[in-house]
Amino acid sequence: ILLGLSGRIGTVTDTLLGAARSVADLPSLWTGLGDLARDPVARARILDASWKLALLLGAGFAVEALTIRLLAAPRRRLDAAAAEGRWTWLRRTPLLLGGLLLDLVPIVGFALAALSLFGVVRPLPTTQLVGLTIGQTYIGARAAFAVAQTLFSPRSEHLRLIPCSDEAAAAWLSWLRLILLVGVGGYALAEAGLLFGLPWSAYDAIINLTLLAISLFMVQVVLRH
């Protein structure tokens, strides 16, 4: 009990230190944002990026959502098959791989839709770099979450590779989704800001704030579990 309590206190202490570092970095972030707002070239690049990235990512998300909808019937059949019969590794493996494939296909749809439009909208080089950074980061995070879904298998305990209850599997995936969302968003924002002209100190501020948010989530996970 004492060891567990000590570990939790250490986690909270690290989080508080991270918060102090993040607060110390805030002035450089505000200064960098102010410099960008006063720079006409930076404003033009950000305006160009805004609508073009919205179009590219919007198309990707639309294709991803449509693909998920089209694959709903195969997913239901796979879930129904998972609830039947005795389970051996020989029978479990094809269903696990099939479920993973169903989770990865929409991600491929997103990538094809978003990346294929680069030649149509013809973004500025900076906008293209920002778009590629955001797209690649999102694809990586979605692929990682797909693997996590395969491990926890929230739809079927028969396929679950990590032993836990249905409630625990859903909770872990919910926390992971939130952490990935914040982590990917913060990293993409920091990289985009750097490409648009933010100084490295502002980049560090965004990264530290992102890590602080993730640390706070991790503290909640530790205290609850």
N, C-alpha and C positions, 0 to 999 in steps of 0.2 A: 504494500500500500504506500509506504514511504517513498519507495523508488518511483512508483507511478506518479505520486504527487509532485516529487522533485522534477520529474520530466515535464509535467504540465506547467509547473512554475517557470522552468527554463524556457519553454515555448512562449509563454506570455511575455517573459522578459525580452526575448529576442524580438518579439513583435513590437514592444514599446520602443526598443532601440531603433527598429526600422522606421517607426513613426517619427521619431526625432530627426532621423536623417532625411526623411521625406519633407518635413516641415522646413528644414534648413535649405533644401533645394528649391523651394517654391519661388523665392524672389527671382532666381535665374530663369525660371519657366515664364513668369509674367513678363520679364524683360524681353525674352526672346519672342514671345507672342506679340508684344508691342512693336518690336522692330519689324516683324513680318507685316503687321497691319499698316505700317507707314511706308512700306516698300512697294511701289506700284508694279514692279516686275513680279514680285512674289504674289501680290494680289491677283495679277492676271493668270499666273500659273495655277493658283489655288482655284480660281473660278473655272478655268479650263478643266481642271481635274474633277471638280465637284460634279458637274452634270455628266461628264463622260464615265467616271467611275460609278455613278449612280446607275447609268444605263447598263454598263458591263456587269456589275454585280447584281443588279435587278434581273437581268436576263438569266444569269447563272442561278439565282435563287428560284426563279420561276420554273426553269427546266428541272431543277432538283426537286421542287415540290410536286411537279407533274409526274416525274419519274417515281417518286414515293407513292403517289396515288395509283399509278399504273401497276406497281408491284404489290399493292395491298392484297390482291387475291392470292398470288403465290405465297406471300408471307402468312396468310391465314391457313393455307393448306400445310405449310411447313410446321406451324404451331400446332395444328391438329395432329399431324403425324408424330410430333414430339410427345404428345400426351398418351400415346398408345404403346403397348407392348413392353417387354423386358428390355433393359438397357445394357448394352455392351459397348466397348470402344469401337468395335467394328461397325455397329449401327449408328453410334452417336457421331462419329467423325463426318460422314457425308452431310448430316443435318447441320452440324456446326459450320462446315465450310459453305453450305448453301445459304445459311443465315448471314454469314459474313459477306458473301457475294451480294446478297440482296441489300445489305447496308452500304456496300461500296459502289454499286452501280449508280445511285443518285449523285454521289460525289464526282464520279466520272462525267455525268451529265452536266453538273455545274462547271467543271473544268472546261469541257468542250464548248459550252455555250459562252462562257465569259471570255475565254482566250481567243475564240474564233472571231469575236467582234472587234478585236484590236485593229485588224486591217480595215474595218468598216468606218469606225469613228476617227481613226488616225489621231491618236492623242499625242501631245507633246512628249519628248523623251522623258521628262521628269514624271509626267502623269503615267506613262507606260511603266516606268520603274516602280512607282507607288502601287499601281494596279497589280503588277506581277508579285510584289511583296505581299500585298493583302491577300491575293488569290492563293498563293503558295502556302501562306500561313494558315489560312482557313482550311485548305484542303488537308494539310498535315494534321490540324486539330480534329477535323471530322474523321479522318482515317483512324486516329488514335482513339476517338470515342467509339468508333465502330468495333475496334478490337476489344475495348472495355465492355461493350454490350455483349460480345461473344463470350467473354470470360464470366460475366455476371448473369447473362441470359435471363433478364427479368420476366420474359414471357413464359419460361418453362424451367422448373427446377430440375427436370430430368437432364437438361443440357447444360446446366450450370457447372462451370469448372472450378469456381471458388465457392466452397461450401458456406452457405448463409441462408437466412430466411428470405422470403419474397420481399418483405418490408425493408430488410437491410440492403438487398440488391438494388431496390428502387432508390433508397436513400443515398447509397454510394454513387450511383450513376447521376443522381440529381446534383450532388456536391461536385462531382467531376465536371458535369456540364457547366456549372456556374464558374468553376475555377478556369476551365478552358476558355469560356466566353470572356472573362475579365483578362486572362493572360494574353489571349490572341488579340483582343481589342487594344490593350495597352501597348503591346509590342508593335502592332501595325501602326498605331498612332505615333509612336516614338520614331519608327523608321520613316514614316511619311513626313513627319515634321523635320527630320534631319535632311531629307532630300529637298524639302522646300526652303531650307535655309536656317532652321533652328540651330543654335549652338549646341555643342556636346553637353554643356552643363544642363540645358533644358531637356535634352535627350535623357540624361541620367535622372533628372527629376521625374519624368514620366515613367521610366522604368522602375524607380524606387517606389513611386506611388502605386504602381501596378503590383509590385512585390508585396507592398504593405497590405493591399486589399486581399491578395491571395493568402498572406500570413494570417489575417484576421479570419478568413474562412477556415483555414487549417486549425486555428485555435478552437473554433466552434466544433469542428469535427472531433478534435482530441477530447474536448470537455464533454461532448455528448456520447462518445463511444469509448 
